[in-house]
Amino acid sequence: MGVNNNVLGLIFASLHDSAVVELTKKRTMGSVMFGGRYRLIDFPLSNMVNSGITEVGVITKSNYGSLLDHLGTGREWDLARKKGGLNLLPPFSQSIGEGVYRGRLEALNNVWNFVEYSNCEYVVLADCDFVANVNFAEVIKQHIETNADITVVCGKYTYSEDSGSGVDVIEMDDTRRIRSVLIDPQLSGECNICLDMYVMRKDFLAKLVKDAASRNQPSLIRDCLQARVNEFNFMGYQFDGYFSRIDSVKSYYQANLALLKPENRNALFLPSAPIYTKTGDNGPVKYGLESKVKNSLIADGCVIEGTVENSILFRGVKVGRGSVVRNCVLMQGTAIANNCQLTSVITDKNVTTEDGRVLTGSESYPVYIGKNAKL
């Protein structure tokens, strides 16, 4: 993919931390593990790089140590550059006492010096709560052709009372112009939702940020898209590819296990647009003589001596002799001892168990075990 020096990418790594507080107690949303070897930030960051964007700023809020360790210099994404490249932006806001931001516009006001000194003409904004493979070059192309003020990436979604909070439903006309924005509406059925990805000109974004600061309006969705939909030309970009929304522990669990279906993996991990991540130096998976594995994703460095079915195992996971792991998501460094039974369980990093432990959850209510827990 060619280089597009005319576009700046901005990723909000912490905007949805409150949606999955169990997973973000000691990390940002962007550094939450996904799919056996990735972090959630890998998806928007790779999308930008694959679209030719070579200048990216990552806006953080708190608990960002693991995010810094994961991103490093940006070498894995070819962003270790003298000009542009990867930039980590500090978690601070001058407008409120806690020193953290309340919404996108307030966060952008705090880091505006970085944006202002960029030579970009267009800005792409993305969060870390959606897993998707989006070609931003196509979004920017439509944005220019339609002379839009903001282009919002939308996707078809079956909405119900169980969809959780924070769902923004986008209603468009036949020309794709946005006519209304509904926040957590009382409805059901298929609709277009905002995938928390936006394209706009830098000068238009500067106006929004300045107006928001003067009016104490921190939210891009509520205070701009919804409140000013009739004032500006807001357009929707219809994304027809595969995506998952992460807004709860349940949806995180289901989004991981959805990757066990080949059609979902093939739709998300495209050969023409790879998802990059920090590489490790683990050895290959070791399978014991009595091990049994069925329909699972097993990352490098794992040691399997028991039975694993319909599960996602991250790097360095160990499953002892006689143990059975079904429908589970086991994060890096988890060690399951001998003769254990785990069903519908999520373990965070470095969880260890004693022999004979039994943990049983369900698809609707998976059991979550916190980081470094010993059972």
Residue pairs with C-beta under 8 A, 6 or more apart in sequence:
1 49
1 50
1 51
1 52
1 137
2 52
3 52
3 54
4 51
4 52
4 53
4 54
4 137
4 140
5 54
5 55
5 84
5 119
5 120
6 120
6 121
6 122
7 51
7 52
7 53
7 55
7 120
7 121
7 122
7 123
7 124
7 136
7 140
8 53
8 55
8 56
8 57
8 115
8 118
8 120
8 122
8 123
8 124
8 202
9 44
9 45
9 48
9 53
9 55
9 56
9 57
9 123
9 124
9 126
9 136
10 56
10 57
10 58
10 59
10 108
10 115
10 123
10 124
10 125
10 126
11 30
11 41
11 44
11 45
11 48
11 56
11 57
11 58
11 59
11 126
11 127
11 128
12 59
12 104
12 107
12 125
12 126
12 127
12 128
13 28
13 29
13 30
13 31
13 41
13 58
13 59
13 60
13 61
13 64
13 67
13 128
14 24
14 28
14 29
14 30
14 59
14 60
14 61
14 62
14 63
14 64
14 91
15 29
15 61
15 104
15 107
15 127
15 128
15 129
15 196
16 29
16 127
16 128
16 129
16 166
16 246
16 247
17 24
17 28
17 29
17 61
17 62
17 63
18 24
19 29
19 129
19 164
19 165
19 166
19 246
19 247
19 248
20 29
20 32
20 246
20 247
20 248
20 249
20 252
22 249
22 368
22 370
23 32
23 249
23 252
23 348
24 32
24 63
25 63
25 370
25 371
26 63
26 66
26 371
27 63
27 64
27 65
27 66
27 67
28 60
28 61
28 62
28 63
28 64
28 66
28 67
28 128
29 40
29 127
29 128
29 129
29 246
30 39
30 40
30 41
30 58
30 60
30 67
30 128
31 39
31 40
31 41
31 64
31 66
31 67
31 70
32 39
32 40
32 128
32 246
32 252
33 39
33 314
33 331
33 332
33 349
34 40
34 42
34 131
34 246
34 252
34 255
34 256
35 131
35 256
35 259
35 297
35 312
36 259
36 297
36 298
36 299
36 312
36 313
36 314
36 315
37 277
37 299
37 300
37 314
37 315
38 275
38 277
39 67
39 70
39 277
39 278
40 128
40 129
40 131
40 246
41 58
41 67
41 70
41 71
41 128
42 275
42 276
42 277
43 128
43 130
43 131
43 132
43 133
43 275
44 126
44 127
44 128
44 197
45 56
45 58
45 71
45 77
45 276
46 77
46 133
46 273
46 274
46 275
46 276
47 126
47 132
47 133
47 134
47 135
47 136
47 273
48 56
48 124
48 126
48 136
49 56
49 77
49 78
49 79
49 276
50 135
50 273
50 274
51 124
51 135
51 136
51 137
51 140
52 137
53 124
53 136
54 78
54 79
54 81
54 84
54 85
55 83
55 84
55 85
55 87
55 118
55 120
56 74
56 79
56 84
56 85
56 86
56 87
57 87
57 88
57 89
57 111
57 114
57 115
58 67
58 71
58 86
58 87
58 88
58 89
59 89
59 91
59 107
59 108
59 111
60 67
60 88
60 89
60 90
60 91
61 91
61 100
61 101
61 107
62 91
62 100
64 88
64 91
68 88
70 278
71 86
71 88
71 278
72 278
73 79
73 80
73 85
73 86
74 80
74 81
74 85
74 86
76 276
76 277
76 278
76 279
77 86
77 276
79 85
79 86
80 86
87 114
89 111
89 114
90 110
90 111
91 99
91 100
91 101
92 99
92 100
92 110
93 99
93 100
93 101
93 102
93 106
93 107
93 109
93 110
94 110
95 106
95 109
95 213
95 216
96 102
96 106
101 107
101 110
101 218
102 218
102 219
103 218
103 219
103 220
103 222
103 223
104 125
104 218
104 219
104 220
105 208
105 209
105 212
105 213
105 217
105 218
105 219
105 220
105 223
105 224
106 212
106 213
106 218
108 115
108 205
108 209
109 209
109 212
109 213
112 206
112 209
115 123
115 202
115 205
115 206
116 206
118 202
120 202
121 201
121 202
122 140
122 143
122 199
122 200
122 201
122 202
123 199
123 200
123 201
123 202
123 205
124 136
124 139
124 140
124 197
124 198
124 199
125 197
125 198
125 199
125 200
125 220
126 196
126 197
126 198
127 196
127 197
129 196
129 245
129 246
129 247
130 195
130 196
130 197
130 243
130 244
130 245
130 246
131 243
131 244
131 246
131 255
131 268
132 155
132 195
132 239
132 241
132 242
132 243
132 244
132 268
133 241
133 242
133 267
133 268
133 269
133 270
133 273
133 275
134 153
134 195
134 197
134 239
134 241
135 273
136 197
136 199
138 237
139 151
139 153
139 197
139 199
139 237
140 151
140 199
142 148
142 151
142 235
142 237
143 151
143 199
143 200
143 235
143 237
146 175
146 176
146 233
146 235
147 233
148 199
148 200
148 233
148 234
148 235
149 200
149 201
149 204
149 232
149 233
149 234
150 198
150 199
150 200
150 204
150 224
150 225
150 232
150 234
150 235
151 198
151 199
151 200
151 234
151 235
151 236
151 237
152 170
152 178
152 194
152 197
152 198
152 225
152 234
152 235
152 236
152 237
153 194
153 195
153 197
153 198
153 199
153 236
153 237
153 239
154 170
154 172
154 192
154 193
154 194
154 195
154 236
154 237
154 238
154 239
155 192
155 193
155 195
155 238
155 239
155 240
155 241
155 243
156 190
156 191
156 192
156 240
157 163
157 167
157 190
157 191
157 192
157 193
157 245
158 189
158 190
159 167
159 169
159 185
159 187
159 188
159 189
159 190
159 191
159 193
160 188
161 188
163 247
164 247
164 248
164 251
165 184
165 247
166 184
166 247
167 183
167 184
167 185
167 193
167 247
168 181
168 182
168 183
168 193
168 194
168 221
168 225
169 181
169 182
169 183
169 185
169 187
169 191
169 192
169 193
169 194
170 178
170 181
170 192
170 193
170 194
170 236
171 178
171 179
171 180
171 181
171 182
171 191
171 192
172 178
172 179
172 192
172 235
172 236
173 179
176 235
176 236
176 237
176 238
177 233
177 234
177 235
177 236
178 225
178 229
178 234
178 235
178 236
179 229
180 226
180 229
181 194
181 221
181 225
181 226
181 229
183 221
183 222
183 226
192 236
192 238
193 245
194 221
195 239
195 243
198 220
199 237
200 208
208 220
208 224
211 217
212 218
212 223
212 224
215 223
217 223
217 224
225 234
241 267
242 264
242 267
242 268
244 251
244 254
244 255
244 258
245 251
245 255
246 252
246 255
249 346
249 366
249 368
250 364
250 365
250 366
252 329
252 346
253 329
253 344
253 346
253 363
253 366
254 363
256 312
256 329
257 310
257 311
257 312
257 327
257 329
258 264
259 265
259 268
259 297
259 312
260 295
260 296
260 297
260 310
260 312
268 275
269 275
280 300
280 301
280 315
282 299
282 300
282 301
282 315
282 316
283 300
283 301
284 300
285 298
285 299
285 300
285 301
285 302
285 303
285 304
286 302
286 303
286 304
287 293
287 304
287 305
288 303
288 304
288 305
288 306
288 321
290 305
290 306
290 321
291 304
291 305
291 306
291 307
291 308
291 319
292 306
292 307
292 308
292 309
293 304
293 307
293 308
293 309
294 308
294 309
294 310
295 309
295 310
296 308
296 309
296 310
296 311
296 312
296 313
297 311
297 312
297 313
298 304
298 308
298 313
298 317
299 313
299 314
299 315
299 316
299 317
299 332
300 315
301 315
301 316
301 317
302 313
302 315
302 316
302 317
302 318
302 319
303 317
303 318
303 319
304 313
304 318
304 319
305 318
305 319
305 320
305 321
305 323
306 319
306 320
306 321
306 322
306 323
306 324
306 325
306 336
306 338
306 340
307 319
307 323
307 324
307 325
308 319
308 325
308 326
309 324
309 325
309 326
309 327
310 326
310 327
311 325
311 326
311 327
311 328
311 329
311 330
312 328
312 329
312 330
313 319
313 325
313 330
313 334
314 330
314 331
314 332
314 333
314 334
315 332
315 333
316 332
316 333
317 330
317 331
317 332
317 333
317 334
317 335
317 336
318 334
318 335
318 336
319 325
319 336
320 335
320 336
320 337
320 338
320 339
320 340
320 355
321 338
321 339
322 338
322 339
322 340
323 336
323 337
323 338
323 339
323 340
323 341
323 342
324 340
324 341
324 342
325 336
325 340
325 342
325 345
326 342
326 343
326 344
327 343
327 344
327 363
328 342
328 343
328 344
328 345
328 346
328 347
329 345
329 346
329 347
329 366
330 336
330 345
330 346
330 347
330 351
331 346
331 347
331 348
331 349
331 351
332 349
332 350
333 349
333 350
333 351
334 347
334 349
334 350
334 351
334 352
335 350
335 351
335 352
335 353
336 342
336 353
337 352
337 353
337 354
337 355
337 356
337 357
338 355
338 356
339 355
339 356
340 353
340 355
340 356
340 357
340 358
340 359
341 357
341 358
341 359
341 360
342 357
342 358
342 359
342 360
343 359
343 360
343 361
344 360
344 361
344 362
344 363
344 365
344 366
344 367
345 359
345 360
345 361
345 366
345 367
345 368
345 369
346 366
346 367
346 368
346 369
347 369
347 373
348 368
348 369
348 370
348 371
348 372
348 373
349 371
349 372
350 371
350 372
351 369
351 370
351 371
351 372
351 373
351 374
351 375
352 373
352 374
352 375
353 374
353 375
354 375
357 375
359 367
359 369
359 375
360 367
361 367
369 375
